[in-house]
Amino acid sequence: MPAKKLVNLLIAAERAVCEHAFAHLKNWRVLTKLRLDVKWATRLVRALMLLTQHEIAR
């Protein structure tokens, strides 16, 4: 059981970071006017999430 709890804890931590990043993206309304190819949109979202994660970690 301890291993399963550890896995769940790690998953919850990752999920929290992603949800927080998406909340910031929604607040910034970055994605509402996005008119790019899916490939570029994916790169943009990844870059924005990385910057958001960096900002949260400060």
N, C-alpha and C positions, 0 to 999 in steps of 0.2 A: 503493500500500500504506500509506503513512503515515496517510492519512485513515481507512482502515478500522481501523487500530490505535487511533486516537484515538476513534473511535466505540465500539469495544469497551471501551476504558478508561472512557469515560463511562457506558456501560451497566453495567459491573461496579461502578462507584462507586455508582450509584443502587440497584442490586440489593443491595449490601452494607448500605446504610442501611435498606432495607425489611426485609431478613432480620433485622437487628439489632433493629429495632422490634418485629417479630413475636415474636422470642425473648423480649423483655421482656414483651410482653403475655401470652405463655404462662406465664412465670415468675410474673407477678402473678395469674394465673388469673382475669383479668377476663372473658374470653369464656366461661368454663365455665358461669356462672350467668346468662348474658345471655338475657333473655326479652322481647325487644322486637320491634317491627315492623322489617322489613329496612331500611326507610328510616332509622329512628333508629339502628339498629345500625351502618349504614354511616357515619353522621355521628359516632357515638361512636368507632368504630375510627379514622377519619380524625383526630379530635381527639387521641386517645391517641397515634397515630403522630407527630403534630406535636409533642406534648409530649415524647415520647421522643426525637425527633430533636433538639429543643432541648436536652434534658438531655445527650445524647451530644456535642453541639457545644460544651458548656461546658468 
